[in-house]
Amino acid sequence: MRYIFNFPDIGEGLEEGRIVEWYVKKGQAVKMGDSLVKMETDKVVTDIPSPKEGTIVTLFGNEGDVVNVGSPLTELEIAGEGDAPVPVPEEKPKTESVDEGGFAGVVGTIEIAKEGSFLPASTEGIQVEKPEAKPVGKVLATPVARAMAKDFGLDINKVKGTGPAGRVTKQDVQNAASKPAESVRTPIYTDDRPDVEITPISQIRKAIAKNMAKSKQTAAHMTVFDEVEVSTLVDIRKKYKESFARDGVKLTYIPFVIKAVVQALKNHPMMNAELDMEKGQIIKKNYYNIGIAMDTEEGLIVPVIKNADKKSIKEIALELEDLAVRGHERKLKLEEMQGGTFTITNYGSLGGWFGVPVINHPQVGILGVGRITKRPIVVDDEIVIGQMLPLSLSVDHRIVDGGETTRFIREFLGYISDPVSLLMQ
C-alpha cells in the first residue's frame, strides 16, 4: 500500500519550511520514528520523523526547496495495510509553489480542506493507491517561471508546460517569449548578470519581514527616549563577574535589565498586556515571559525567558547564555521562542546608542538598551564622570498612553540605577 506523508504543522502559525537535508533515499527501508529530513522553518531547524514503517518510494523535493504545510514530503510503500484509498474532498484550490530544480511530485497547486471538512488541511498523511499530480485551477508553474512570464508580459496559463505533470518551467517561458507576439514588452529578468548576487530568502528572514510589517501595520507605535546613570550597576557587575565565571556563568547587564523590567511590569500591568480588537478585549497577563532579541548569522531570533520573576540573576544569566549558544546553532526548540509578554533588544552590545525598536506583535512594548558610555554629568552642582545608559521604549499607543509609558520607564530607571532596590520589593 502506498502512503503519502505530508509536511506536518510542527508549530503554531507555521506555513512552510525549506528542505535542508534528506536523510533517506529512494528504496531505503525506514522504521517509525526514523528521521526522514531536516527542515528549516521560520523559527527552528528540526528533523521530521517517519510516521510509519515502510520503504521510501518517492522524495517530494530537493534540498533547498520550500514545502508548504500539508504538502507531500515522502511516499512510502507500507506492507500489510488495506487497499482502500482515503477520499480527498473537492475544495477551492490553494496555489502553492516551490523552487525549480527537480521537484517532480505534487507542486504548484494542492487542494486544502476547509474548516469542518472530514479531511483537515494539516492532516499528517493520506493513503492512496497511485498518487497523481494534476493541475487544479491555476496552471502548475515554478516561482521563477511565473516571475519571468510576468516580466515578459506573458499569460502563464497559455504557456505549454513540459515539466513533471505539465508544469511550466523557466525554459518553457523563454521558448514562449521567443515566439512572435502582438504584445510582448522588454523583459527585466536579470538573474544572470555577473555583477548581481542572488540569495534565496531564508525562512527566518521571511518570518522577520512578515512579523515586522504586521507590527508596523497593526500597532500604533510610539517611542520615548531616556538615559540613566548606572555606576552602581557597573560596580556590582564588576564585583560579581569573576565569581559567576568560576561557576561557568557569564554575567552581563541584561539579567539586571530583565529583573528591573519585570518589577516595573508588575506595577504597570497594561505594559504586559495584549489587545484583541476582534473581541474588544485587553488581556492583562499575570506571568512574565521576557523575549530577548538576538542577532544571529541567519537573522533575528527572540528566545524567551519564561517566568523571569521567579528566577535569580544567576539563573537568568545561565539561561541567556544557553539560549544564545543554541540560537546561533539553530538548535532552539519552537516552544522556547513562543509565549513572550514583553521584549528587550540589546543593540548596545553591538555599539548602538539609541534606536526605535519595532514592537514584537501582539505585545505592547519593547525596550531598547544602548551602549553604556562614560560622560560628564552634574551631581550636587559638580561635574563628575558618570556611566550613562541610553534607553528607547516603543509601545502600542492604542493600549497605553504617554503618561503610563513615562511612569513605567521612570520606575525602571529607578531599579536599574539602584539594583539593590530590586531586593527590597
C-alpha positions, 0 to 999 in steps of 0.5 A, spaced: 500 500 500 502 506 498 502 512 503 503 519 502 506 523 508 505 530 508 509 536 511 506 536 518 504 543 522 510 542 527 508 549 530 503 554 531 502 559 525 507 555 521 506 555 513 512 552 510 519 550 511 525 549 506 528 542 505 535 542 508 537 535 508 534 528 506 536 523 510 533 517 506 533 515 499 529 512 494 528 504 496 531 505 503 527 501 508 525 506 514 522 504 521 517 509 525 520 514 528 526 514 523 528 521 521 526 522 514 529 530 513 531 536 516 527 542 515 528 549 516 522 553 518 521 560 520 523 559 527 527 552 528 531 547 524 528 540 526 528 533 523 521 530 521 520 523 523 517 517 519 510 516 521 510 509 519 514 503 517 515 502 510 520 503 504 521 510 501 518 510 494 518 517 492 522 524 495 517 530 494 523 535 493 530 537 493 534 540 498 533 547 498 526 547 496 520 550 500 514 545 502 508 548 504 504 545 510 500 539 508 504 538 502 507 531 500 514 530 503 515 522 502 511 516 499 512 510 502 510 503 500 507 500 507 506 492 507 500 489 510 495 495 510 488 495 506 487 497 499 482 502 500 484 509 498 482 515 503 477 520 499 480 527 498 474 532 498 473 537 492 475 544 495 477 551 492 484 550 490 490 553 494 496 555 489 502 553 492 509 553 489 516 551 490 523 552 487 525 549 480 530 544 480 527 537 480 521 537 484 517 532 480 511 530 485 505 534 487 507 542 486 504 548 484 497 547 486 494 542 492 487 542 494 486 544 502 480 542 506 476 547 509 474 548 516 469 542 518 471 538 512 472 530 514 479 531 511 483 537 515 488 541 511 494 539 516 492 532 516 499 528 517 498 523 511 493 520 506 493 513 503 492 512 496 493 507 491 497 511 485 498 518 487 497 523 481 499 530 480 494 534 476 493 541 475 487 544 479 485 551 477 491 555 476 496 552 471 502 548 475 508 553 474 515 554 478 516 561 482 521 563 477 517 561 471 511 565 473 516 571 475 519 571 468 512 570 464 510 576 468 516 580 466 515 578 459 508 580 459 506 573 458 499 569 460 502 563 464 496 559 463 497 559 455 504 557 456 505 549 454 508 546 460 513 540 459 515 539 466 513 533 471 505 533 470 505 539 465 508 544 469 511 550 466 518 551 467 523 557 466 525 554 459 518 553 457 517 561 458 523 563 454 521 558 448 514 562 449 517 569 449 521 567 443 515 566 439 512 572 435 507 576 439 502 582 438 504 584 445 510 582 448 514 588 452 522 588 454 523 583 459 527 585 466 529 578 468 536 579 470 538 573 474 544 572 470 548 578 470 555 577 473 555 583 477 548 581 481 548 576 487 542 572 488 540 569 495 534 565 496 530 568 502 531 564 508 525 562 512 527 566 518 528 572 514 521 571 511 518 570 518 522 577 520 519 581 514 512 578 515 512 579 523 515 586 522 510 589 517 504 586 521 507 590 527 508 596 523 501 595 520 497 593 526 500 597 532 500 604 533 507 605 535 510 610 539 517 611 542 520 615 548 527 616 549 531 616 556 538 615 559 540 613 566 546 613 570 548 606 572 555 606 576 552 602 581 550 597 576 557 597 573 560 596 580 556 590 582 557 587 575 564 588 576 564 585 583 560 579 581 563 577 574 569 573 576 565 569 581 559 567 576 565 565 571 568 560 576 561 557 576 561 557 568 556 563 568 557 569 564 554 575 567 552 581 563 547 587 564 541 584 561 539 579 567 539 586 571 535 589 565 530 583 565 529 583 573 528 591 573 523 590 567 519 585 570 518 589 577 516 595 573 511 590 569 508 588 575 506 595 577 504 597 570 500 591 568 497 594 561 505 594 559 504 586 559 498 586 556 495 584 549 489 587 545 484 583 541 480 588 537 476 582 534 473 581 541 474 588 544 478 585 549 485 587 553 488 581 556 492 583 562 497 577 563 499 575 570 506 571 568 512 574 565 515 571 559 521 576 557 523 575 549 530 577 548 532 579 541 538 576 538 542 577 532 544 571 529 548 569 522 541 567 519 537 573 522 533 575 528 531 570 533 527 572 540 528 566 545 524 567 551 525 567 558 519 564 561 517 566 568 523 571 569 520 573 576 521 567 579 528 566 577 535 569 580 540 573 576 544 567 576 539 563 573 537 568 568 544 569 566 545 561 565 539 561 561 541 567 556 547 564 555 544 557 553 539 560 549 544 564 545 549 558 544 543 554 541 540 560 537 546 561 533 546 553 532 539 553 530 538 548 535 532 552 539 526 548 540 519 552 537 516 552 544 522 556 547 521 562 542 513 562 543 509 565 549 513 572 550 509 578 554 514 583 553 521 584 549 528 587 550 533 588 544 540 589 546 543 593 540 548 596 545 552 590 545 553 591 538 555 599 539 548 602 538 546 608 542 539 609 541 534 606 536 526 605 535 525 598 536 519 595 532 514 592 537 514 584 537 506 583 535 501 582 539 505 585 545 505 592 547 512 594 548 519 593 547 525 596 550 531 598 547 538 598 551 544 602 548 551 602 549 553 604 556 558 610 555 562 614 560 560 622 560 560 628 564 554 629 568 552 634 574 551 631 581 550 636 587 552 642 582 559 638 580 561 635 574 563 628 575 564 622 570 558 618 570 556 611 566 550 613 562 545 608 559 541 610 553 534 607 553 528 607 547 521 604 549 516 603 543 509 601 545 502 600 542 499 607 543 492 604 542 493 600 549 497 605 553 498 612 553 504 617 554 503 618 561 503 610 563 509 609 558 513 615 562 511 612 569 513 605 567 520 607 564 521 612 570 520 606 575 525 602 571 530 607 571 529 607 578 531 599 579 536 599 574 540 605 577 539 602 584 539 594 583 539 593 590 532 596 590 530 590 586 531 586 593 527 590 597 520 589 593 
